[in-house]
């Protein structure tokens, strides 16, 4: 029974993880409004999902592999959209996100192996959303942000935290906890900024 429950959690987390960037891609395609979207966060997403792919392959955590591989592809797609809408100048911020987080697990990998790197990857995942949090707090209207993306990000993070606790995987526990907190901050910010407009629109149309 416990194994069935854990498997179900992995399936749901996989669906959330693989699909969370899709609403953001669709929103940018539809509105062409990038306000509130951090290009550095996208670069971090590429780096982190690349590391999770390496970690999953190394420790044979096959349940994580579909999420990480599809994550790399989707974040790259999102980056291409941002370059198109904001210009090639955004490549610098994107690469900064990739390099800054991409090199962090390397010392742990060289000194302590993949398990040690996994813990660092988990810590890095815990701060993966930091650029997105910072951008959401700085931006005024957040019309470029997709609430669905961050709802799914929150759900995925909570599930991986629970799954990590069940299988005693420190990397997943740390990453899940940090991801959940960051997603919650962004969702709260979205609610505070967008709710008055929704109410005003409702009053205007009534």
Backbone bond lengths (Angstrom), bond angles and torsions (degrees), N, CA, C in turn:
res aa  C-N    CA-C-N  psi(-1)  N-CA   C-N-CA  omega(-1)  CA-C   N-CA-C  phi
1 X - - - 1.473 - - 1.534 110.31 -
2 X 1.349 114.99 -44.24 1.461 119.44 -179.64 1.529 111.11 -63.52
3 X 1.341 116.40 -40.36 1.452 120.35 -179.69 1.530 111.32 -65.58
4 X 1.336 116.22 -37.36 1.469 120.63 178.10 1.522 109.89 -64.03
5 X 1.342 115.73 -41.25 1.464 120.49 179.73 1.526 110.63 -64.55
6 X 1.337 116.48 -43.82 1.462 120.01 179.83 1.527 111.15 -64.29
7 X 1.326 115.53 -40.31 1.464 119.71 178.05 1.518 111.12 -63.09
8 X 1.327 116.30 -39.92 1.463 121.31 178.67 1.530 110.80 -64.00
9 X 1.342 115.98 -39.90 1.460 119.87 178.23 1.525 111.02 -62.51
10 X 1.334 115.69 -41.31 1.461 120.19 179.88 1.528 110.72 -63.92
11 X 1.330 116.39 -40.56 1.469 120.30 179.35 1.525 110.72 -61.49
12 X 1.346 116.00 -46.20 1.460 120.50 -179.52 1.532 110.44 -65.18
13 X 1.345 116.10 -43.78 1.464 119.78 179.08 1.522 111.15 -62.27
14 X 1.328 116.05 -37.41 1.461 120.87 178.63 1.523 110.86 -63.83
15 X 1.330 115.93 -43.37 1.465 120.31 178.81 1.526 110.80 -63.88
16 X 1.332 116.77 -43.65 1.464 120.86 178.46 1.527 110.89 -65.39
17 X 1.339 115.36 -47.06 1.454 119.87 -176.50 1.514 112.84 -64.74
18 X 1.335 115.40 -41.26 1.463 119.46 -179.39 1.522 111.45 -73.65
19 X 1.332 116.20 -28.10 1.461 119.04 -173.65 1.509 116.51 -102.57
20 X 1.337 117.87 -8.51 1.469 119.51 -171.56 1.527 113.43 -63.91
21 X 1.331 117.65 -30.06 1.461 120.38 -178.52 1.530 111.41 -81.33
22 X 1.340 116.36 -19.94 1.467 120.31 -176.21 1.531 112.76 -59.26
23 X 1.359 119.59 -47.53 1.474 118.38 178.53 1.525 112.75 -59.82
24 X 1.348 116.77 -34.60 1.463 119.46 178.78 1.522 110.72 -68.13
25 X 1.330 116.89 -40.44 1.462 121.29 177.11 1.532 110.01 -61.30
26 X 1.318 116.17 -46.13 1.461 120.83 -179.28 1.527 111.88 -65.32
27 X 1.347 116.46 -37.24 1.465 119.76 -179.77 1.528 110.78 -66.60
28 X 1.319 116.85 -42.67 1.466 119.63 177.92 1.525 111.14 -64.98
29 X 1.320 115.94 -37.94 1.463 119.76 179.35 1.530 110.73 -65.66
30 X 1.340 116.24 -37.92 1.459 120.83 -176.28 1.520 112.75 -78.70
31 X 1.335 116.90 -44.29 1.465 120.57 -172.80 1.530 113.51 -98.68
32 X 1.331 116.73 -25.51 1.469 122.46 -174.01 1.527 110.80 54.87
33 X 1.325 115.83 28.61 1.462 122.79 177.61 1.528 107.63 -110.30
34 X 1.336 117.48 118.50 1.463 121.50 -175.47 1.522 112.84 -103.09
35 X 1.331 117.57 8.79 1.456 120.03 -176.94 1.524 110.91 -61.42
36 X 1.314 115.54 126.93 1.454 121.45 179.09 1.515 114.07 93.81
37 X 1.329 117.37 -8.82 1.466 121.51 -178.42 1.528 109.14 -95.23
38 X 1.310 117.30 126.68 1.455 122.60 -177.86 1.523 110.91 -97.05
39 X 1.333 116.39 122.49 1.462 120.28 178.38 1.532 110.26 -71.75
40 X 1.332 117.82 -28.63 1.460 120.85 176.52 1.523 110.47 -66.11
41 X 1.354 116.74 -39.00 1.466 121.21 175.92 1.516 110.74 -58.95
42 X 1.328 117.02 -39.62 1.464 120.93 179.40 1.528 110.06 -64.10
43 X 1.343 116.80 -42.98 1.459 120.32 177.12 1.516 111.98 -62.38
44 X 1.322 116.55 -41.60 1.465 121.18 176.96 1.529 109.81 -62.17
45 X 1.340 116.12 -39.40 1.462 120.27 179.26 1.516 112.18 -60.98
46 X 1.325 116.85 -40.94 1.470 121.04 177.62 1.528 109.82 -63.13
47 X 1.350 116.40 -47.31 1.460 120.85 -178.37 1.520 111.80 -63.05
48 X 1.346 116.78 -45.92 1.455 120.57 -176.29 1.525 112.00 -66.79
49 X 1.313 116.49 -41.83 1.458 118.62 -179.86 1.528 111.21 -69.07
50 X 1.323 117.51 -29.28 1.464 121.04 174.46 1.530 110.12 -66.50
51 X 1.329 116.10 -42.51 1.462 119.86 178.14 1.529 111.88 -67.42
52 X 1.342 116.67 -41.29 1.468 118.97 177.72 1.529 110.80 -62.76
53 X 1.333 117.28 -33.41 1.456 120.80 176.58 1.531 110.40 -63.45
54 X 1.339 115.56 -45.90 1.462 120.04 178.94 1.532 110.93 -63.77
55 X 1.338 116.16 -40.42 1.466 120.91 179.65 1.528 111.02 -65.10
56 X 1.319 116.03 -45.13 1.466 120.55 -179.79 1.522 111.38 -61.29
57 X 1.323 116.42 -40.91 1.462 120.67 178.61 1.530 110.91 -67.75
58 X 1.329 115.86 -40.01 1.462 120.36 -176.36 1.512 114.20 -68.59
59 X 1.344 116.35 -40.20 1.473 119.70 -178.30 1.527 111.83 -101.70
60 X 1.331 115.50 6.73 1.474 122.56 178.97 1.526 111.95 58.21
61 X 1.320 115.41 42.95 1.465 121.76 175.35 1.529 107.25 -93.64
62 X 1.335 114.72 75.83 1.463 121.07 -170.41 1.523 112.62 -64.25
63 X 1.334 117.11 -25.66 1.464 120.43 -179.14 1.522 111.97 -65.17
64 X 1.340 116.84 -23.86 1.453 120.90 -178.15 1.527 112.42 -87.25
65 X 1.329 116.39 -21.35 1.462 121.86 -171.61 1.539 114.22 -60.49
66 X 1.344 119.54 -46.23 1.476 118.80 -179.73 1.531 112.89 -59.47
67 X 1.346 115.75 -36.94 1.462 120.30 -179.45 1.523 110.59 -66.11
68 X 1.324 116.19 -47.40 1.461 120.07 -174.21 1.529 112.04 -69.73
69 X 1.330 117.39 -42.27 1.468 120.42 -179.11 1.527 110.73 -66.00
70 X 1.326 116.63 -48.16 1.462 119.52 179.11 1.521 110.41 -65.37
71 X 1.343 116.83 -31.18 1.458 120.60 177.89 1.516 112.11 -62.39
72 X 1.331 116.64 -43.12 1.469 120.74 177.75 1.528 110.27 -57.90
73 X 1.326 115.87 -48.35 1.471 120.77 -176.95 1.527 111.77 -64.15
74 X 1.333 116.68 -41.92 1.460 120.29 -177.37 1.525 111.98 -70.94
75 X 1.337 117.04 -40.03 1.465 119.52 177.84 1.524 111.22 -66.16
76 X 1.325 117.64 -35.66 1.462 120.57 175.98 1.531 109.79 -64.10
77 X 1.331 116.88 -41.71 1.468 120.98 176.86 1.526 110.68 -60.37
78 X 1.340 116.13 -43.09 1.461 121.20 179.17 1.532 110.65 -63.83
79 X 1.323 116.36 -38.39 1.467 120.34 178.48 1.528 110.78 -62.95
80 X 1.318 116.86 -41.22 1.459 120.44 179.24 1.526 111.25 -62.40
81 X 1.333 116.11 -37.55 1.467 120.14 176.56 1.525 111.07 -62.90
82 X 1.340 116.28 -44.54 1.458 120.59 -178.70 1.518 111.23 -64.45
83 X 1.337 117.32 -39.15 1.458 120.32 178.12 1.523 110.26 -63.34
84 X 1.331 115.83 -38.53 1.472 120.40 -179.35 1.528 110.98 -67.90
85 X 1.337 116.22 -41.19 1.460 119.98 -174.35 1.528 112.91 -83.61
86 X 1.311 117.61 -35.11 1.465 120.78 -176.78 1.520 113.64 -103.96
87 X 1.326 116.92 -14.70 1.454 119.86 179.97 1.521 112.48 104.01
88 X 1.322 115.01 164.19 1.469 121.82 -176.42 1.520 112.55 -65.30
89 X 1.330 116.95 -16.64 1.453 120.18 178.69 1.519 113.19 -61.80
90 X 1.336 116.67 -19.60 1.460 121.28 -179.66 1.523 112.53 -74.08
91 X 1.325 116.91 -13.93 1.466 120.32 -178.60 1.526 110.63 -60.48
92 X 1.321 116.52 -35.23 1.470 120.33 179.98 1.528 111.48 -60.67
93 X 1.335 116.05 -47.77 1.460 119.88 178.23 1.512 112.17 -63.50
94 X 1.331 116.09 -38.19 1.462 121.40 178.45 1.524 110.41 -62.34
95 X 1.327 116.51 -49.40 1.471 120.82 -179.28 1.526 111.52 -64.93
96 X 1.329 116.36 -33.76 1.460 120.26 176.81 1.528 110.42 -60.89
97 X 1.336 115.49 -42.62 1.464 119.73 177.27 1.519 112.23 -64.75
98 X 1.330 116.64 -42.21 1.467 121.45 -179.96 1.526 110.77 -63.17
99 X 1.337 116.39 -49.61 1.463 120.74 -173.83 1.527 111.74 -72.20
100 X 1.344 116.40 -43.94 1.465 120.24 -176.69 1.515 111.84 -56.47
101 X 1.317 117.02 -48.91 1.464 120.63 -178.21 1.522 111.08 -85.81
102 X 1.332 116.43 -29.37 1.457 119.72 -176.67 1.509 114.19 -63.06
103 X 1.346 117.29 -32.59 1.463 119.84 -176.79 1.528 112.87 -88.52
104 X 1.321 117.95 -14.52 1.470 120.66 -175.03 1.533 113.29 -57.90
105 X 1.342 120.16 -45.68 1.469 119.14 -178.00 1.529 114.80 -74.89
106 X 1.349 118.31 -10.88 1.465 120.76 -174.24 1.529 113.67 -59.64
107 X 1.352 120.55 -48.15 1.475 119.33 178.90 1.526 112.58 -58.78
108 X 1.334 116.98 -41.71 1.471 120.34 179.20 1.523 110.76 -63.91
109 X 1.330 116.42 -38.80 1.465 120.66 178.85 1.523 110.80 -64.20
110 X 1.324 116.93 -43.72 1.466 121.21 -178.05 1.529 112.36 -70.87
111 X 1.337 116.10 -35.17 1.464 119.76 -175.77 1.528 113.85 -90.52
112 X 1.328 115.84 -36.66 1.467 118.33 -173.45 1.506 115.72 -122.09
113 X 1.311 117.88 0.02 1.458 120.00 179.52 1.518 112.75 86.97
114 X 1.318 114.64 -173.28 1.467 120.38 -172.48 1.524 112.98 -68.36
115 X 1.337 117.62 -33.98 1.466 119.20 179.89 1.525 110.79 -65.26
116 X 1.339 115.81 -42.55 1.468 119.29 176.95 1.519 110.49 -64.60
117 X 1.336 116.01 -40.76 1.465 119.72 177.53 1.517 110.79 -63.06
118 X 1.349 116.18 -34.79 1.461 120.65 179.40 1.519 112.38 -60.09
119 X 1.336 116.13 -39.62 1.465 119.99 178.68 1.523 110.15 -65.28
120 X 1.341 115.81 -41.69 1.467 120.21 178.67 1.523 110.45 -66.51
121 X 1.339 116.47 -38.19 1.463 120.47 176.64 1.524 109.95 -61.33
122 X 1.337 115.49 -41.51 1.459 119.62 177.50 1.518 111.77 -62.06
123 X 1.336 116.19 -43.26 1.460 120.06 176.69 1.521 111.04 -63.23
124 X 1.331 116.00 -39.56 1.467 120.34 178.90 1.521 110.55 -65.96
125 X 1.345 115.93 -38.81 1.462 119.48 178.10 1.521 110.49 -63.65
126 X 1.336 114.79 -33.14 1.462 119.25 179.88 1.521 111.58 -62.95
127 X 1.342 116.19 -25.78 1.468 119.16 178.60 1.528 111.19 -110.70
128 X 1.346 117.02 9.50 1.470 121.27 -178.20 1.513 112.11 -57.10
129 X 1.329 115.59 -37.28 1.454 120.10 -175.76 1.522 112.93 -87.67
130 X 1.334 117.05 2.81 1.471 119.79 -177.91 1.524 113.21 -56.35
131 X 1.352 119.68 -46.08 1.471 118.42 177.35 1.524 112.62 -60.41
132 X 1.343 115.87 -36.84 1.464 119.76 179.00 1.527 110.78 -67.69
133 X 1.335 115.64 -39.98 1.468 120.00 177.34 1.527 110.04 -62.22
134 X 1.331 115.67 -46.24 1.469 120.65 -179.29 1.523 110.92 -61.06
135 X 1.333 116.99 -44.24 1.464 120.59 -179.31 1.525 111.31 -65.68
136 X 1.340 116.85 -38.38 1.470 120.04 -179.75 1.524 111.41 -67.46
137 X 1.338 116.59 -32.00 1.456 120.28 178.97 1.526 111.61 -77.27
138 X 1.338 116.98 -27.94 1.467 121.13 -179.34 1.523 112.84 -83.23
139 X 1.335 117.06 -35.00 1.466 120.97 -174.30 1.519 111.18 -74.42
140 X 1.333 115.52 154.78 1.461 120.51 -174.18 1.524 114.00 -93.86
141 X 1.356 117.32 -41.93 1.468 116.68 -173.73 1.521 114.16 -109.79
142 X 1.343 119.10 -23.50 1.473 123.52 176.19 1.522 113.44 59.73
143 X 1.332 117.50 21.58 1.460 119.62 -177.45 1.525 112.78 -66.99
144 X 1.332 116.81 -18.04 1.454 119.10 178.22 1.514 113.93 -82.61
145 X 1.333 117.12 -15.97 1.466 120.85 -177.30 1.523 111.79 -82.12
146 X 1.332 115.55 140.44 1.459 121.13 176.96 1.526 109.89 -97.89
147 X 1.343 118.56 115.89 1.464 120.43 176.74 1.527 112.39 -58.95
148 X 1.336 116.94 -35.40 1.467 120.66 -178.94 1.527 111.17 -61.60
149 X 1.323 116.39 -38.66 1.465 120.09 178.69 1.518 110.95 -59.18
150 X 1.318 116.22 -43.97 1.462 118.72 -175.39 1.518 113.19 -81.06
151 X 1.314 117.65 -24.31 1.461 119.96 170.29 1.527 110.44 -65.69
152 X 1.325 115.71 -42.87 1.456 120.48 178.69 1.526 111.11 -68.80
153 X 1.333 116.81 -37.09 1.465 120.51 177.67 1.526 110.44 -62.95
154 X 1.338 115.73 -41.21 1.467 120.06 178.35 1.528 110.52 -64.37
155 X 1.327 116.05 -45.86 1.462 119.98 179.69 1.514 112.12 -61.65
156 X 1.330 116.56 -43.69 1.469 120.41 179.61 1.520 110.97 -62.14
157 X 1.341 116.52 -45.30 1.463 120.58 -177.95 1.529 111.56 -61.70
158 X 1.319 116.63 -43.13 1.470 120.30 179.23 1.525 110.66 -63.22
159 X 1.323 116.14 -42.63 1.465 119.92 -179.33 1.521 111.43 -64.26
160 X 1.344 117.61 -44.34 1.467 119.44 179.09 1.523 111.32 -66.08
161 X 1.330 117.18 -31.80 1.466 119.97 175.14 1.534 110.39 -63.11
162 X 1.324 115.81 -47.56 1.467 120.47 179.70 1.525 110.61 -63.72
163 X 1.320 116.13 -44.05 1.463 120.76 179.60 1.529 110.53 -64.36
164 X 1.318 117.22 -42.68 1.456 120.69 178.88 1.519 111.99 -62.27
165 X 1.343 116.15 -39.05 1.464 119.95 177.67 1.525 110.74 -65.68
166 X 1.338 116.86 -36.86 1.463 121.21 -178.13 1.527 112.31 -69.56
167 X 1.334 115.96 -38.36 1.474 119.53 -177.97 1.532 111.35 -100.46
168 X 1.336 116.71 5.23 1.465 123.67 179.16 1.534 110.97 55.38
169 X 1.325 115.31 57.18 1.459 122.05 175.54 1.526 107.48 -112.48
170 X 1.343 116.18 105.55 1.463 121.62 -174.14 1.526 111.84 -61.20
171 X 1.337 116.46 -38.35 1.465 120.05 -178.93 1.523 111.04 -59.99
172 X 1.325 116.79 -44.11 1.461 121.16 -179.60 1.525 111.75 -70.01
173 X 1.328 116.75 -36.20 1.467 120.73 179.33 1.530 110.71 -63.45
174 X 1.337 115.47 -50.03 1.460 120.30 -178.98 1.528 110.93 -64.53
175 X 1.324 115.45 -46.77 1.460 119.72 -179.29 1.512 112.44 -63.08
176 X 1.316 116.70 -43.39 1.463 120.64 -179.63 1.514 112.54 -63.25
177 X 1.333 116.27 -43.22 1.470 120.32 -179.76 1.525 110.87 -63.71
178 X 1.320 116.39 -47.05 1.461 120.24 -179.39 1.513 112.28 -64.95
179 X 1.325 116.80 -41.81 1.459 121.01 179.02 1.514 112.35 -63.14
180 X 1.325 116.17 -38.19 1.465 120.68 179.88 1.524 111.44 -65.65
181 X 1.328 116.10 -42.61 1.471 120.10 -179.56 1.531 110.39 -65.24
182 X 1.342 116.57 -46.33 1.466 120.12 -178.50 1.527 111.22 -63.23
183 X 1.326 116.82 -43.35 1.464 120.83 179.35 1.527 110.96 -62.82
184 X 1.330 115.81 -39.51 1.465 120.36 179.85 1.529 110.90 -63.32
185 X 1.332 116.67 -38.12 1.469 120.79 178.31 1.527 110.27 -62.62
186 X 1.333 116.36 -45.60 1.467 120.76 -178.93 1.520 110.67 -65.60
187 X 1.323 117.40 -42.37 1.466 121.14 179.22 1.529 111.23 -62.76
188 X 1.325 115.88 -39.69 1.468 120.02 177.76 1.524 110.77 -64.05
189 X 1.325 115.39 -42.57 1.467 120.29 178.45 1.533 110.86 -63.63
190 X 1.328 116.98 -43.01 1.465 121.35 177.47 1.524 111.18 -59.87
191 X 1.316 116.19 -43.60 1.471 121.08 -179.38 1.532 110.84 -61.87
192 X 1.324 115.61 -44.63 1.467 119.53 -177.18 1.524 112.44 -68.04
193 X 1.353 116.30 -35.51 1.460 119.68 -177.26 1.523 112.10 -81.46
194 X 1.330 116.74 -42.21 1.462 120.20 -172.40 1.529 113.84 -88.01
195 X 1.323 118.01 -24.96 1.469 120.01 -176.65 1.524 112.59 -60.09
196 X 1.355 119.99 -46.07 1.473 118.45 178.77 1.522 112.87 -58.47
197 X 1.329 117.91 -34.57 1.464 120.50 -179.54 1.522 110.98 -71.11
198 X 1.333 115.21 -37.78 1.465 118.88 178.67 1.524 110.43 -64.73
199 X 1.340 115.25 -42.80 1.472 119.97 179.03 1.523 110.23 -64.28
200 X 1.341 116.70 -43.79 1.466 121.16 -179.54 1.516 110.90 -63.74
201 X 1.327 116.81 -40.72 1.472 120.58 177.74 1.513 111.24 -62.45
202 X 1.331 115.55 -40.42 1.466 120.58 179.07 1.517 111.29 -64.94
203 X 1.342 116.99 -40.39 1.448 120.19 179.90 1.530 111.13 -68.56
204 X 1.332 115.33 -37.92 1.463 120.06 -178.64 1.523 112.15 -67.04
205 X 1.334 115.70 -37.81 1.459 120.30 -177.09 1.515 113.10 -82.75
206 X 1.338 117.09 -12.75 1.479 119.61 -177.10 1.534 110.72 -88.09
